[in-house]
């Protein structure tokens, strides 16, 4: 996931030293849906909660489809990871004899610079590392002949093996259904105001929307202690907000660093997360703060560098640098964060659990949105995320950059709405899909033709793709 090196440039756009928060006694929702939630004593978050008036409807009927997901994740001590998508019969044989043939395998290098030689895949196929280096079967046989007299080495045992066998019912999330809630989570230096176009759009369609300000951002309280801005402290805030507003079917939409918190919630509450959206979130890597970062400078130095940093963010965060983009940075105090909060946020991005295996265990259907001109997150990172996730669709927008939801809100809103209404075309049958897991359908809409996109990428397709 994106560590947010340049993303923290958001914070330096304001010269204020701390955020102003309305007292907790005045936490009743306002006309625009703003309210204040005390997640801990003295720790208050501003939340925009919009519950539109809508007609009473029955609970969703039997529409939708069931997607069966079976996969085996093997992690080796030399830093390699294998993801195998299994069919029903293969899964049964795996549990019995352990010699099942996988339908597809994705190899992921977990760590670089390892001196341990790569291991062979558990199903006996040629080593992908040898194939990539041009070492063919003939050379391998010749080497095997030379090693006839040498004692055979034992097959390296995996460090850990995880088998995921789940069955999810995927249905369309319509705004008129009272059991649907949309959560929007911003990244470092932003605020819930970056979602204004999305919040207004979906509330008009009848959706219940919830968007919090992270601690130290927007109008939330800004504690003057570094420990208040670690990943775990912020993730616990998001857990409390989620449990307060969650419905039966919840959709998480995160941007940049906010994607990490959505991933955390999707992993913690798999039964309640119906769908997941990641906007310019980066690759499935564990978070670790950079030791050689400009944000390690003293707070007073960062404050003096505010004009330079804001100019750099405008150049890198937006595809164009016109008057419209400059106005987006200033309106509604969308990027009002102090230099102290910025420094603490960047140094607190430590989350070693959020590695490839952690992301591979997420079973919710996921839409990845990437702005083609994003200079913070390379498209290769989102491609890797699409390979790791169990069921993912990657959409690349040509006209957008890192702040794509502010640059082209109509396109993003259409894309999100299509994904909310998406469901498998036909419920899969256990008889017809006994050897392989079912293919997933693309979100279909006439408007989708106008959106430049990449093709959907699932774990099955990822085995034949390159990054």
Residue pairs with C-beta under 8 A, 6 or more apart in sequence:
1 257
1 259
1 260
1 263
1 281
1 282
1 283
1 284
1 285
1 287
1 351
1 354
2 187
2 256
2 257
2 259
2 280
2 281
2 282
2 283
2 376
2 377
2 381
3 282
3 287
3 288
3 289
3 290
3 349
4 187
4 188
4 256
4 257
4 345
4 346
4 349
5 290
5 293
5 295
5 346
5 376
6 312
6 313
6 316
6 317
6 375
6 376
7 187
7 188
7 189
7 256
7 257
7 376
7 402
8 188
8 189
8 295
8 342
8 345
8 346
9 189
9 309
9 310
9 312
9 313
9 316
9 317
10 187
10 188
10 189
10 190
10 313
10 335
10 337
11 188
11 189
11 335
11 337
11 338
11 339
11 341
11 342
11 345
12 189
12 302
12 303
12 305
12 306
12 309
12 310
12 313
12 337
12 339
12 342
13 189
13 306
13 310
13 313
13 329
13 330
13 335
13 336
13 337
14 306
14 333
14 335
14 336
14 337
14 338
15 303
15 306
16 336
16 338
17 338
17 340
18 222
18 224
18 338
19 216
19 217
19 218
19 219
19 220
19 221
19 222
19 336
19 337
19 338
20 219
21 36
21 44
21 46
21 219
21 220
21 221
22 36
22 46
22 219
24 36
24 38
24 44
26 36
27 35
27 36
27 37
27 38
28 35
29 35
29 49
32 48
32 50
33 48
33 49
33 50
33 51
33 203
34 46
34 47
34 48
34 219
35 46
35 47
35 48
35 49
36 44
36 45
36 46
36 47
36 219
37 44
37 45
37 47
37 212
37 240
37 241
37 244
38 44
39 45
39 236
39 237
39 240
39 241
42 221
42 223
43 215
43 221
43 223
43 228
43 237
44 220
44 221
45 212
45 213
45 214
45 215
45 220
45 221
45 237
45 241
46 192
46 212
46 213
46 218
46 219
46 220
47 192
47 210
47 211
47 212
47 213
47 241
47 245
48 192
48 199
48 209
48 210
48 211
48 212
49 208
49 209
49 210
49 245
50 199
50 203
50 208
50 209
51 208
52 175
52 203
52 204
52 206
52 207
52 208
54 175
54 176
54 178
54 206
55 176
56 178
57 176
57 177
57 178
59 177
59 179
60 171
60 172
60 174
60 177
60 179
63 171
63 172
63 423
64 169
64 170
64 171
64 172
64 423
64 424
64 427
65 169
65 170
65 171
65 423
65 424
65 425
65 426
65 427
65 428
66 167
66 168
66 169
66 170
66 424
66 427
66 428
67 167
67 168
67 169
67 170
67 365
67 391
67 424
67 428
67 437
67 438
67 440
68 88
68 166
68 167
68 428
68 430
68 433
68 437
68 438
69 164
69 165
69 166
69 167
69 168
69 363
69 390
69 391
69 437
70 85
70 86
70 87
70 88
70 90
70 91
70 163
70 164
70 165
70 166
70 437
71 83
71 84
71 85
71 86
71 163
71 164
71 360
71 390
71 459
72 82
72 83
72 84
72 86
72 94
72 102
72 161
72 162
72 163
72 164
73 81
73 82
73 83
73 84
73 161
73 162
73 163
73 164
73 357
73 360
73 361
74 81
74 82
74 84
74 122
74 158
74 160
74 161
74 162
75 81
75 110
75 158
75 159
75 160
75 161
75 162
75 357
76 82
76 119
76 156
76 158
76 159
77 116
77 156
77 158
77 159
78 114
78 116
78 117
78 118
78 119
78 156
79 109
79 110
79 111
79 112
79 114
79 116
80 107
80 108
80 109
80 110
80 118
80 119
81 107
81 108
81 109
81 110
81 356
81 357
81 360
82 105
82 106
82 107
82 108
82 121
82 122
83 105
83 106
83 108
83 360
83 388
83 459
84 102
84 103
84 104
84 105
84 122
84 123
85 102
85 103
85 104
85 436
85 437
85 459
85 460
85 463
86 94
86 100
86 102
86 103
86 437
87 103
87 433
87 434
87 435
87 436
87 437
88 430
88 433
88 434
88 435
89 100
89 434
89 435
90 100
90 101
90 102
90 103
90 435
91 100
91 163
91 165
93 99
93 100
94 100
94 163
100 123
101 123
102 123
103 435
103 436
103 437
103 460
104 459
104 460
104 462
104 463
104 464
105 121
105 123
105 125
105 463
106 387
106 388
106 459
106 462
106 463
107 121
107 128
108 356
108 384
108 387
108 388
110 355
110 356
118 127
118 129
118 130
119 127
119 155
119 156
120 126
120 127
120 155
121 127
121 128
122 158
126 137
126 140
130 140
162 357
162 361
164 361
164 363
164 390
166 270
166 363
168 363
168 364
168 365
170 274
170 275
170 365
170 422
170 423
170 424
171 249
171 423
172 420
172 421
172 422
172 423
173 180
173 249
173 251
173 274
173 275
173 420
173 421
174 180
174 206
174 420
174 421
175 202
175 205
175 206
175 207
176 206
177 249
178 208
178 247
179 247
179 248
179 249
180 207
180 208
180 247
180 248
180 249
180 250
180 251
180 274
181 207
181 208
181 209
181 210
181 245
181 246
181 247
181 249
181 250
181 251
182 202
182 207
182 208
182 209
182 210
182 250
182 251
182 253
182 420
183 209
183 210
183 211
183 241
183 242
183 245
183 250
183 251
183 252
183 253
183 262
183 265
184 192
184 195
184 198
184 199
184 209
184 210
184 211
184 253
184 254
185 211
185 212
185 214
185 238
185 252
185 253
185 254
185 255
185 258
185 259
185 261
185 262
186 192
186 194
186 195
186 211
186 213
186 214
186 217
186 255
186 256
186 258
187 254
187 255
187 256
187 257
187 258
187 259
188 256
188 257
188 342
188 345
188 346
189 217
189 335
189 337
189 342
189 345
190 217
190 255
190 256
190 258
190 334
190 335
191 213
191 217
191 218
191 219
191 332
191 333
191 334
191 335
191 336
191 337
192 199
192 211
192 212
192 213
192 218
193 218
193 331
193 332
193 333
193 334
194 255
194 334
194 403
194 405
194 406
195 211
195 405
196 332
197 405
197 406
197 409
197 412
197 413
198 209
198 253
198 405
198 409
198 412
198 413
198 416
199 209
199 211
201 409
201 413
201 417
202 209
202 413
202 416
202 417
203 209
205 417
208 245
208 247
210 241
210 245
212 220
212 237
212 238
212 241
213 219
213 220
214 220
214 234
214 237
214 258
215 221
215 222
215 223
215 228
215 229
215 233
215 234
215 237
216 222
216 223
216 228
216 229
216 337
216 338
216 341
216 344
216 345
217 336
217 337
217 341
218 333
218 336
222 338
222 340
222 341
224 340
226 344
226 347
226 348
227 233
227 348
228 344
229 341
229 344
229 345
229 348
230 348
230 350
231 260
231 287
231 348
231 349
231 350
231 351
232 351
233 348
234 261
234 348
235 260
235 261
235 264
238 261
238 264
238 265
239 264
239 265
239 268
242 250
242 265
242 269
246 269
246 272
248 272
249 272
249 274
250 269
250 272
250 273
250 274
251 273
251 274
251 275
251 276
251 277
251 420
252 262
252 265
252 266
252 273
252 275
252 276
252 277
253 262
253 277
253 279
253 416
254 260
254 261
254 262
254 263
254 277
254 278
254 279
254 281
255 279
255 280
255 281
255 405
256 279
256 280
256 281
256 282
256 376
256 377
256 402
257 345
257 349
259 278
259 279
259 280
259 281
259 282
260 281
260 287
260 351
260 354
262 276
262 277
262 278
263 276
263 278
263 354
263 358
263 359
263 362
264 354
265 273
266 273
266 276
266 362
266 364
267 358
267 361
267 362
270 362
270 363
270 364
273 364
274 364
275 364
275 365
275 366
275 367
275 419
275 420
276 362
276 364
276 365
276 366
276 367
277 366
277 367
277 368
277 369
277 416
277 419
278 366
278 367
278 368
278 369
278 382
278 385
279 368
279 369
279 370
279 404
279 405
279 412
280 369
280 370
280 371
280 374
280 376
280 377
280 382
280 402
280 404
281 368
281 377
281 382
281 385
282 377
282 381
282 382
282 385
283 380
283 381
283 382
283 384
283 385
284 354
284 355
284 356
284 358
284 359
284 360
284 384
284 385
284 388
284 389
285 354
285 355
285 356
286 351
286 352
286 353
286 354
286 355
286 358
287 349
287 350
287 351
287 352
287 354
288 349
288 350
288 351
288 352
289 346
289 347
289 348
289 349
289 350
290 296
290 346
293 346
294 302
295 302
295 342
295 343
295 346
295 347
296 343
296 346
296 347
297 305
297 343
299 339
299 340
299 343
300 339
302 309
302 339
302 342
302 343
303 339
306 339
310 329
313 329
314 321
314 325
314 326
314 329
315 321
316 375
316 376
316 401
316 402
317 375
317 376
317 401
317 402
317 403
318 325
318 328
318 401
318 402
318 403
318 407
319 371
319 373
319 399
319 400
319 401
319 407
320 407
325 407
328 334
328 403
328 406
328 407
329 335
356 388
359 385
359 388
359 389
360 388
360 389
360 390
362 389
362 390
363 390
363 391
364 391
365 391
365 392
365 393
365 422
365 440
366 389
366 391
366 392
366 393
367 392
367 393
367 395
367 415
367 416
367 419
368 382
368 385
368 386
368 392
368 393
368 394
368 395
369 395
369 397
369 404
369 412
369 415
370 377
370 379
370 382
370 394
370 395
370 396
370 397
370 404
371 396
371 397
371 400
371 401
371 402
371 403
371 404
371 407
372 379
372 396
372 397
372 398
372 399
372 400
372 401
372 452
373 400
373 401
374 400
374 401
374 402
374 404
375 401
375 402
376 402
377 402
379 396
380 467
382 394
383 394
383 457
383 465
383 467
384 467
385 392
386 392
386 393
386 394
386 457
386 462
387 457
387 459
387 462
387 465
387 467
388 459
388 462
389 459
390 458
390 459
391 440
391 458
391 459
392 456
392 457
392 458
393 419
393 442
393 443
393 456
393 457
394 453
394 454
394 455
394 456
394 457
395 415
395 451
395 453
395 454
396 452
396 453
396 454
397 404
397 408
397 411
397 412
397 415
397 451
397 452
397 453
398 452
399 407
399 408
399 411
400 407
400 408
400 411
400 412
401 407
404 412
405 412
411 451
414 445
414 447
414 448
414 451
415 448
415 451
418 443
418 444
418 445
418 447
418 448
419 443
421 443
421 445
422 441
422 442
422 443
422 444
423 441
424 438
424 440
424 441
425 441
428 438
436 460
437 460
439 458
439 460
440 456
440 458
442 456
457 465
